[in-house]
Amino acid sequence: MHPPLPFNARAARALREKLGMEPGHVAYGMRASFGTTHVSPEHVIAWERGTHVPDLTELTALAAALWCQPGELMGRPSTLLEHRVARGVSAEEVARATGLTVEAYLAMEETGRWTGDKRQSVRLGEVLALPARDFIAVTGLEAELAGLLTEAVSTRWQAHVRAIAKLISMDRRELKAPLSAMQQEYQSLMAATLSARAAPRLPARTAAATSSTSWTTSGPGCRAAPEEHRAAPHRPALAASSAPIPPCAAAKSLRLRHPAGPGNRARARDHPGGMTQCDRVLAPLLL
């Protein structure tokens, strides 16, 4: 049983009003031309209010009645089924393009798990016109890609360009600049981490003694501060232990979601300017 398809109720209403149609007109068109005899104006109103969601057959018929692609009535697709419906492609067309039987392909849609080989994955991306980010998610390549990217930024990225390009079906020339930027950021973060750990810290006993002793520099009976207390500038205490900075966030995972997603919120805290440099470089390629 498939979960409900993502449905954009506001877009459905806007498209209907743009065509100058009433809910009754839409329902009639769906009944007369697309065989959805159970659809009434109340169904259309409920969909537009967001209280109900159309199923696959109803969504396809509704899109046809509103003279639009199903994808225009959907939220962001995430599963194999949702991407196919959004593109208006039949299961038979996808099966033919990928060299699978219709039964085998529909079984993958049912489970939500793509099990085709690399050649079939490339053809799937072509027939569904999947952007790189969606291609990686749908075909389940995230873990393998994260491993390759981690190796690339922590060693020699040039040695991994071919494997990464082949995995995500991207031109090798388009990967050189992002990988170089990711490695530079990773090296900068590691250098900053090592420098912070190597910085001297005031021993706990000395710090406590300093905080409990009042030094004065003038007045009768003054006590001159020792040389080390006069010369040493104030340093904020470093944490007793700091977790190692992993390779660039985008090298660990390319799940670049909505800018407000948990991953990007975490990166925004670490980098006041927002997303990391490697994310900014990779984003145009993966959107």
Phi, psi and omega in degrees: 000121181284144172293163180302143177289146175295130184230132180261094184297321181296320179294321180298316180292319181297319179294319179296314181293326178297327178276355181071030182256151173265161177306325179295323178295318180295315180297319179297315179299320179294321180288316187286323189253342188233009172075008178271073188292344183275350186283131178237170176304329179295326176298313182298317180297318180295322178295317183291333178277347181083011179277338176223158181238131179292149176278186186300313181295317181294321180295317179297316180293321179297317179298319179294319180294331180263007177057051179215170174280148178305327180299334179288344180255003185250156167284194181292121179289149180227331182261170179300314179299314183296321178294320180294315180297317181299328180274352181069033182253140180279160177297325179297320179294318179294317180299319180294319182291327183266354180079022178255161170283156180299321180297317181295319180293316180297328177295323177294320177297320182295318181276342183075018183233117179278127182237015179289162178282182185294322179295316179293327178295319179298316180293326176298314179299326180288313184290329179264001180050051184281128170298161185304317182298315180291324178300316180297316182291315185293321184273000176071033183264005187300314183295316180296318180293319179300321178296316179296318181292322178298317177295321183296315184281338182263353177232236177253112184294331182300329183285350184248358183301313185297315182295319180292316180298320180292322183294319185253011177055052181235148178298132182300327181296330181283347183265342187297311181295313178299317181294320178298316180295321179296318180294319179298319179293319179300315180295323178295317179295318179295319179297318179295322180294314180296322178295319180295322181287331182277348182295138181293148178237148178286126179304149184300319182294317179296319179299319181293319179296320180296318183291336182266356181252131179259119179257138176236156182241359180207166178097164182295140177070022183290154178244118183288138178288141176301160184304318184294331180279334178280325188272327187286121176288160179289132176234131174295138181296137176275155178297146181301327178214139177234138182293143179296142177283122181285171173306163184320141183307321180287338177283328177289324180199140179261023180281071179279096183272201178303144181307338180267007183291165184303318181298316182285330175296320179295317180293326180294326177293320181285331182235101185307335182283356180114227182291155179291165182300318183293325176295320180295324180287320184281333186308314180299332181280333189255354180277000000 
